[in-house]
Amino acid sequence: MGDTINTTQSLFSMVEGDGPRPRGSGLSKEAKDRAVKHVWDLYNSGVPLFSLAQLKDVDDQISSHPESVTITGINGAPYVYETITPANKDDGKPSHVYAEFNSIQRLTNSGEPYVLPHMVYSPISILATTFRSKAVGDVEDVRAIFTKHWKAWESSETCRLLEATLASATLPKSITKIVCFALGPLARLDWEPRRSHTQHAAALTLARILKSRTGHDVQCYSQEPLYTDACRQILNDNGIIVLDGVKGFIELDSSTLVFTVRAGVPVKQITADVAKPAVMIWATVSSPEQESTVWTEEPYGTEGATTWVSPYVSDPDSPRVRNMIEREYTHHPFPKDSKHFGDLGIYVRNQ
């Protein structure tokens, strides 16, 4: 068991600006290279990055509103993340604490020269912020927009082709639920999120199709950290249960259909470690040769500041994901619709 590492992080600039860097001694290049090799050795020996027990523990810790959350790294060492931000200390308000998931690429291919041990070994990071999703717009206005896009989706050629594709596939009758990840909020401050509306409508279509195929109701869940109160109300009214934190991943099992569209979370890698779902609909799995591995340093903010941009920003594949797909699933193409879905594949578990 290694030494306990203490870190403090804040939510990314997409919502409130960068927080302070984690404190501690950075690894030398040689130490970083040794740590990366160690992670790959553990990974290749079968040690999971993620597990249901780990996810449930993280959920329990966050739910208890602690001052810190402890994550066990792939190396077995505990990494402690403080959850009290400087803003909390100033105004006394509780922070919003959530989990960020690190893919195998993020752990082993960081382009940053400043790397702490937890950045190599900890598959889950804990972030704390005072940010809260705002109740954007009038609920009825958002509902009307959603209804408009839902009707457009149901009458679209993409929807017709999806129904035809699923009609020709041998789907497990054991499917009882759909779990969606990172489909985006229905209400946004800056634009009408057409893609998000259409993707949620597609999830409801999947539930309808599965019910007709299996003969029983199929519950639809969705995990998205940026849902507003309006989003929650509209989704609940239409039969989609919103799951907070990591609860969507805890729901994964052999009776699940997973639906995600290039999430900014390694949904594929978490799924490959914790479950063998009945069906996955997600970005088409690529070969290792198609995978970008180059980090880039780009200007950020003012006064000459820069930030390192990862090539693994949207649900990257991994050796385990490819192995799972090749051995246990049959691939069916998702109808082409770059405007709303991009390049998706339908992966059905072999019977």
Secondary structure, DSSP 8 states (H G I E B T S, - for coil): ----EEEE----TTTT-------S----HHHHHHHHHHHHHHHHTT--S--HHHHHHHHHHHHT--SEEEEE-TTS-EEEEE---HHHHHH----EEEEEE--HHHHH----S---HHHHH-SEEEEEES------S-HHHHHHHHHHHHHHHHTSHHHHHHHHHHHHS---TT--EEEEE----S--SSS--HHHHHHHHHHHHHHHHHHHHHSS--EEEEE-TT--HHHHHHHHHTTEEE--TTHHHHT-STTEEEEESS-SS-HHHHHHHH---SEEEEE----GGG-----EEEE-SSTT-EEEE-S--S----HHHHHHHHHHEEEEE---BTTTTBSEEEEEE--
